[in-house]
Amino acid sequence: MELSAQQEPFPHLRGGAGAAVLLVPGLGGRTDFFSAQLPLLAERWTVIAWDQRGVGARESEPACHSPAELAADVASMLDDLTGRPVALVGHSMGAGICQHFALDGAARIEGMVLSSAWAKPEDKFRALIAKRRQILESEGPAAYLAASARMSLPQSAGAVIDTDALAERAATLDVVEELARLDALHAHDLSARVSEIELPVELLAAADDRLTPLKMSEDLAERLPQSRLTILEHGGHMAPQANPDEYSSALIHSLERLLPATH
């Protein structure tokens, strides 16, 4: 099923029918992060995906690194979907954006599926962020992107890292913006409030995720009153891309617990 490009309330892709699934990528993320899942979801629900501010179709907008402020994008899209049951799907800091929205807008959604998520960063996570920052500042964008790819992908996928694509990205990487994203990841901590989210929350985590270790998803599951954690065997931090079949199956199963299917 093809997704069509829409312009209001901001550029996004939309396809399917019925209850809606809003996909929220991590900071600096693009719609193509969920490219393997988009057509599958559109067979069952209305699926909507958009670029973060400052990238892709929204590159003319100022970038934003505040999950609380980016939650306003979710609110804007919901204003355009009045009357439909809606579930949010957020990955990594996209899951953080969804948490911020749910703290104030829970009445507008049926539930959430959050992958590679956390309420509070653990020491290992903070150390990885610090290491990535050090590489970017001392060795430059190419070394930083290569190291980030190694950390994000499962170890078994190391041989398939596209070095040409990394070199192309390195040539255009905005170092100041990337450092701001790392700072936002390091600072995200909703552990004092996340228990206020009483919505059903489905959590997905890969056992071999080195960037956002499984321990953080387990901690989040314990803090949420209505949560269920599904652990994928592998996929690393990039499970939607590195292990698309298992991730997509788990995602669909989770959404079926939250939303009525159209077909």
QUIFENGI-V527209 format. One record per residue. PSI is psi in whole degrees, 0 to 359 (* if undefined). D_CENTER is the distance of its C-alpha to the mean C-alpha in Angstrom with 2 decimals. Layout:
psi=PSI d_center=D_CENTER
psi=PSI d_center=D_CENTER
//
This chain:
psi=131 d_center=22.60
psi=144 d_center=22.02
psi=141 d_center=19.58
psi=151 d_center=21.33
psi=130 d_center=20.48
psi=157 d_center=20.86
psi=337 d_center=21.63
psi=140 d_center=21.65
psi=351 d_center=20.32
psi=166 d_center=18.59
psi=130 d_center=17.95
psi=168 d_center=15.70
psi=142 d_center=16.15
psi=141 d_center=17.54
psi=167 d_center=19.37
psi=194 d_center=20.86
psi=161 d_center=22.59
psi=210 d_center=22.73
psi=149 d_center=20.15
psi=144 d_center=16.88
psi=117 d_center=13.26
psi=121 d_center=10.91
psi=129 d_center=7.61
psi=104 d_center=5.26
psi=173 d_center=3.49
psi=178 d_center=4.06
psi=133 d_center=7.82
psi=9 d_center=10.02
psi=159 d_center=7.73
psi=165 d_center=9.78
psi=328 d_center=10.35
psi=354 d_center=11.68
psi=325 d_center=8.60
psi=27 d_center=9.02
psi=327 d_center=12.76
psi=334 d_center=14.02
psi=334 d_center=12.71
psi=306 d_center=13.72
psi=327 d_center=17.46
psi=318 d_center=17.43
psi=324 d_center=15.77
psi=343 d_center=18.15
psi=344 d_center=21.03
psi=327 d_center=20.46
psi=174 d_center=18.90
psi=122 d_center=18.28
psi=137 d_center=14.90
psi=132 d_center=13.50
psi=144 d_center=11.04
psi=159 d_center=11.37
psi=150 d_center=11.17
psi=159 d_center=10.49
psi=135 d_center=13.99
psi=0 d_center=16.18
psi=160 d_center=14.85
psi=231 d_center=15.85
psi=350 d_center=17.56
psi=26 d_center=17.10
psi=341 d_center=18.52
psi=347 d_center=21.55
psi=150 d_center=19.75
psi=137 d_center=19.67
psi=152 d_center=16.46
psi=137 d_center=15.05
psi=13 d_center=13.50
psi=113 d_center=14.05
psi=323 d_center=11.34
psi=320 d_center=14.43
psi=322 d_center=15.49
psi=339 d_center=12.30
psi=340 d_center=12.53
psi=333 d_center=15.61
psi=322 d_center=13.87
psi=315 d_center=12.93
psi=319 d_center=16.58
psi=319 d_center=17.92
psi=322 d_center=16.48
psi=327 d_center=17.83
psi=332 d_center=21.12
psi=355 d_center=21.28
psi=34 d_center=20.81
psi=129 d_center=23.58
psi=352 d_center=24.83
psi=140 d_center=22.18
psi=137 d_center=20.49
psi=141 d_center=16.74
psi=148 d_center=13.77
psi=143 d_center=10.19
psi=117 d_center=7.26
psi=140 d_center=4.02
psi=135 d_center=2.03
psi=235 d_center=4.36
psi=342 d_center=5.60
psi=326 d_center=3.61
psi=326 d_center=5.36
psi=319 d_center=8.10
psi=316 d_center=8.49
psi=320 d_center=8.96
psi=316 d_center=11.35
psi=317 d_center=13.21
psi=316 d_center=13.73
psi=333 d_center=14.94
psi=333 d_center=17.44
psi=342 d_center=19.27
psi=26 d_center=18.43
psi=329 d_center=18.39
psi=346 d_center=21.40
psi=356 d_center=19.60
psi=159 d_center=17.22
psi=333 d_center=18.12
psi=184 d_center=15.31
psi=150 d_center=11.66
psi=120 d_center=9.84
psi=127 d_center=7.47
psi=148 d_center=6.82
psi=50 d_center=7.69
psi=166 d_center=8.26
psi=155 d_center=11.42
psi=323 d_center=13.99
psi=129 d_center=16.08
psi=139 d_center=15.88
psi=172 d_center=18.63
psi=319 d_center=21.19
psi=320 d_center=20.01
psi=313 d_center=16.55
psi=322 d_center=18.47
psi=322 d_center=20.87
psi=320 d_center=18.37
psi=316 d_center=17.06
psi=321 d_center=20.77
psi=317 d_center=21.61
psi=318 d_center=19.13
psi=316 d_center=20.56
psi=319 d_center=24.04
psi=316 d_center=23.62
psi=317 d_center=22.36
psi=326 d_center=25.24
psi=331 d_center=27.93
psi=347 d_center=27.25
psi=173 d_center=25.38
psi=319 d_center=22.40
psi=312 d_center=23.46
psi=322 d_center=23.76
psi=313 d_center=20.54
psi=322 d_center=18.47
psi=316 d_center=20.47
psi=319 d_center=19.94
psi=321 d_center=16.16
psi=318 d_center=16.21
psi=323 d_center=18.53
psi=327 d_center=16.47
psi=323 d_center=13.19
psi=153 d_center=15.07
psi=150 d_center=17.26
psi=327 d_center=20.78
psi=344 d_center=22.24
psi=3 d_center=20.28
psi=325 d_center=21.70
psi=345 d_center=24.44
psi=11 d_center=22.31
psi=128 d_center=20.60
psi=96 d_center=21.56
psi=328 d_center=23.58
psi=317 d_center=24.69
psi=321 d_center=21.22
psi=320 d_center=20.50
psi=322 d_center=23.84
psi=318 d_center=23.11
psi=321 d_center=19.91
psi=327 d_center=21.90
psi=337 d_center=24.55
psi=3 d_center=22.41
psi=128 d_center=20.09
psi=106 d_center=20.62
psi=318 d_center=21.25
psi=316 d_center=21.46
psi=320 d_center=18.06
psi=322 d_center=16.51
psi=323 d_center=18.44
psi=323 d_center=17.22
psi=317 d_center=13.53
psi=321 d_center=14.78
psi=321 d_center=16.77
psi=319 d_center=13.97
psi=317 d_center=12.13
psi=327 d_center=15.65
psi=343 d_center=16.49
psi=114 d_center=13.77
psi=105 d_center=15.96
psi=21 d_center=16.24
psi=333 d_center=18.47
psi=344 d_center=21.40
psi=345 d_center=19.99
psi=336 d_center=17.31
psi=347 d_center=20.25
psi=345 d_center=21.00
psi=109 d_center=18.21
psi=8 d_center=20.43
psi=156 d_center=18.31
psi=130 d_center=17.72
psi=123 d_center=14.42
psi=126 d_center=13.57
psi=134 d_center=11.88
psi=135 d_center=11.13
psi=142 d_center=11.85
psi=135 d_center=13.69
psi=333 d_center=17.06
psi=23 d_center=17.15
psi=113 d_center=13.94
psi=337 d_center=15.74
psi=313 d_center=13.16
psi=86 d_center=11.86
psi=150 d_center=14.99
psi=326 d_center=15.50
psi=325 d_center=17.70
psi=323 d_center=15.01
psi=322 d_center=13.52
psi=321 d_center=17.21
psi=317 d_center=17.96
psi=318 d_center=15.35
psi=322 d_center=16.84
psi=331 d_center=20.24
psi=335 d_center=19.55
psi=129 d_center=18.26
psi=325 d_center=21.37
psi=82 d_center=20.07
psi=157 d_center=17.58
psi=129 d_center=17.69
psi=126 d_center=16.14
psi=126 d_center=16.07
psi=122 d_center=16.37
psi=147 d_center=16.06
psi=319 d_center=18.89
psi=173 d_center=17.17
psi=343 d_center=14.34
psi=203 d_center=13.48
psi=341 d_center=10.14
psi=35 d_center=9.83
psi=322 d_center=10.84
psi=334 d_center=9.58
psi=321 d_center=11.97
psi=335 d_center=14.35
psi=61 d_center=15.15
psi=325 d_center=14.33
psi=309 d_center=17.24
psi=319 d_center=16.61
psi=313 d_center=12.89
psi=317 d_center=13.85
psi=314 d_center=16.81
psi=321 d_center=15.14
psi=313 d_center=12.59
psi=316 d_center=15.67
psi=319 d_center=17.74
psi=316 d_center=15.47
psi=327 d_center=15.34
psi=336 d_center=19.09
psi=343 d_center=19.61
psi=328 d_center=18.17
psi=150 d_center=19.39
psi=138 d_center=22.62
psi=148 d_center=22.54
psi=323 d_center=24.25
psi=* d_center=25.99
//
